[in-house]
Every structure is written in C-alpha cells, then in structure tokens.
Amino acid sequence: MLDARNHQGKFGTDYIRVLASAAGLMWSQDDVDLDGVDLCLKLPGRTPAGFSPRIEVQVKTVSKPEIRHGFLNFDGLDRTQYNKLAGTGFQVPRYLLIVHVPGSDREYTDLSTAGLLLRHIGYYLSLHDHPVVPDTDRRRHIRVKVPVSNILTVESLHALVLDTAVLSTR
C-alpha cells in the first residue's frame, strides 16, 4: 500500500488523467522525471490551432488549501520545481496544476448509481510571466498565488491546450 504522501500525489495525477480523457486529450508521461513535467497533454490530429497542440504540466496536491482574497496561496514548490515552470523559453508551454484533495484517502472518491465522483477540485496556473529565482536565493519554497477562478474542468483543460497553440503561432 502507498504511504499517505505518495497516495495523495498519485490521486492528484490520476484526477488530471481523468479530466484529460474526458476532454478528448491524450496524456503521456516520461519514463524519468528530469524536467519537472508530470504529464504531457495533447489534442491529437489537425486542429484550427495547428497539428497536435500540447502542454506540459506539473501536478501538485493540497489537502488544506489556504484561500485568501480570491487566491489559493500555494507554498508547495521548491526553487528547482518553480524554476522548471517559471519564465519563458519553453518549447512547449507549461502549467502548474494543483488538485485540492480530501484529507482522508477514503474520501477521494464516491460511487453511486449516478456515477463516480472524484473529490475535490483542480486549479491551473501558468508561470510564464513569473521571474526565475536565482540560485543564490535561499528560500526553500516559492509561494505562488493561483486565482480560484482558474478551475480545472474538461472545458478549461481543453482550452489551455488549444489557446496555447494559438498563442504559439503568433
């Protein structure tokens, strides 16, 4: 059985996989995580935005989110993880996806005759306009503020992939 931390992280990644599948996206995963990318999400084939547009995502989870003034304050990125998402120069756009999960793994899902419920909710944030933190910065973790309006849904995940492709062709 997985320890609590790995179980929570795996559930968060699986939550994203389910949303991606529902959005008609394909997901893939590198066999080794060297670049700070948990999943690549793409829309296969020709689209108005180009051929097989894609994004790369880092998935994090939080069981007790700190939400203030319309933002989820997330302190779960160390400097290295943050820098693998921040700034410009990425060939494929990157997003931080944060899944708010229940405190108990027994509450991750609920099954009824109406279907399977995944708890709780996911958020997204692009850090392309955030500066890279220099190696001399001794902060252990970098706080990012995620607008609570950036809710991950089938539609928003699909739009992130397509909107990114449109932006990258300009």
C-alpha positions in Angstrom: 0.0 0.0 0.0 1.2 3.5 -0.8 2.2 5.8 2.0 -0.1 8.8 2.5 2.0 11.4 0.6 2.5 9.2 -2.5 -1.1 8.1 -2.4 -2.2 11.8 -2.4 0.2 12.6 -5.2 -0.9 9.7 -7.3 -4.6 10.5 -6.8 -3.9 14.1 -8.0 -2.2 12.9 -11.2 -4.9 10.4 -11.8 -7.5 13.2 -11.3 -5.8 15.1 -14.2 -5.7 12.0 -16.4 -9.5 11.5 -15.9 -10.1 15.2 -16.9 -7.8 14.9 -19.9 -9.6 11.7 -21.1 -13.0 13.4 -20.6 -11.6 16.4 -22.6 -10.6 14.1 -25.5 -7.0 14.7 -24.8 -4.2 12.2 -24.8 -1.7 12.1 -22.0 1.8 10.8 -21.8 4.4 10.6 -19.2 8.2 10.5 -19.4 9.8 7.4 -18.0 12.0 9.6 -15.8 11.0 13.0 -14.3 14.1 15.1 -15.1 12.4 18.2 -16.4 9.7 18.9 -13.8 7.0 17.6 -16.0 4.5 15.0 -14.7 2.3 14.8 -17.8 2.1 15.9 -21.4 -1.4 16.6 -22.6 -2.2 16.9 -26.2 -5.1 17.1 -28.6 -4.3 14.6 -31.4 -4.5 15.4 -35.1 -5.2 18.6 -37.0 -6.9 21.4 -35.2 -7.6 25.0 -36.2 -4.7 25.9 -33.9 -2.2 23.5 -35.6 -1.3 19.9 -35.5 -1.5 18.1 -32.2 -1.2 21.1 -29.8 0.1 20.2 -26.4 1.0 21.4 -23.0 3.2 20.1 -20.2 2.1 20.1 -16.6 3.4 19.7 -13.1 0.8 18.2 -10.8 0.7 19.1 -7.1 -1.9 18.3 -4.4 -3.0 20.1 -1.3 -5.4 18.8 1.3 -5.8 22.0 3.3 -5.7 24.9 0.8 -5.1 28.4 2.1 -7.5 30.6 0.2 -7.4 34.4 0.7 -8.8 37.3 -1.3 -9.7 35.1 -4.3 -6.4 33.3 -4.5 -5.1 29.9 -3.4 -1.8 30.5 -1.8 0.4 27.5 -2.6 3.8 27.0 -1.0 4.5 23.5 -2.3 7.1 24.3 -4.9 10.8 24.4 -4.0 13.1 26.6 -6.0 14.1 23.9 -8.5 10.5 22.9 -9.2 9.4 26.6 -9.5 12.2 27.4 -12.0 11.2 24.4 -14.2 7.8 26.2 -14.6 8.7 29.9 -14.5 9.8 32.3 -17.2 9.9 32.0 -20.9 11.9 29.9 -23.4 10.0 26.6 -23.1 9.3 24.9 -26.4 6.1 23.5 -25.1 4.1 25.7 -22.7 4.0 24.6 -19.0 1.3 24.8 -16.4 1.2 24.1 -12.7 -2.0 22.1 -11.9 -3.0 21.9 -8.2 -5.6 19.4 -7.1 -7.4 20.1 -3.8 -7.8 16.6 -2.3 -9.6 15.4 0.8 -7.6 14.9 4.0 -8.5 11.3 4.1 -7.9 8.9 1.2 -11.3 7.2 2.0 -12.9 10.4 0.7 -11.1 10.7 -2.6 -14.0 9.1 -4.5 -17.6 8.2 -4.0 -19.6 5.7 -6.1 -23.3 5.9 -6.5 -25.8 4.7 -9.2 -25.3 8.2 -10.8 -21.6 7.5 -11.3 -18.1 8.0 -9.9 -17.3 11.3 -8.1 -13.7 12.5 -7.8 -13.0 14.9 -5.0 -12.4 17.9 -4.8 -11.3 20.4 -7.4 -8.3 21.3 -9.5 -6.8 24.7 -10.4 -4.3 25.8 -13.1 -1.6 28.5 -13.3 0.9 29.5 -16.0 4.2 30.8 -14.5 5.5 32.1 -17.9 5.2 35.7 -16.6 6.9 34.9 -13.3 10.7 35.5 -13.0 13.1 32.6 -12.5 14.5 32.6 -9.0 18.3 32.8 -8.9 20.3 30.0 -7.3 21.6 32.5 -4.7 18.0 32.9 -3.4 17.9 30.7 -0.2 14.2 30.4 0.1 13.2 26.8 0.5 9.8 27.2 -1.1 8.3 29.8 -3.5 4.7 31.0 -2.9 2.5 31.2 -5.9 -1.0 32.7 -5.9 -3.5 30.8 -8.1 -6.7 32.7 -8.9 -9.6 30.5 -7.6 -11.4 31.3 -10.8 -8.8 29.2 -12.7 -10.8 26.0 -12.1 -9.8 22.9 -14.0 -12.7 21.5 -15.9 -13.0 19.4 -19.1 -13.6 22.7 -21.0 -10.8 24.7 -19.4 -8.2 21.9 -19.8 -9.2 21.6 -23.5 -9.0 25.4 -23.9 -5.5 25.5 -22.3 -4.2 23.2 -25.0 -5.9 25.0 -27.8 -5.3 28.5 -26.6 -1.7 27.7 -26.1 -1.4 26.6 -29.7 -3.0 29.8 -31.0 -0.6 31.9 -28.9 2.5 30.0 -30.0 1.7 30.6 -33.7 1.7 34.4 -33.4 
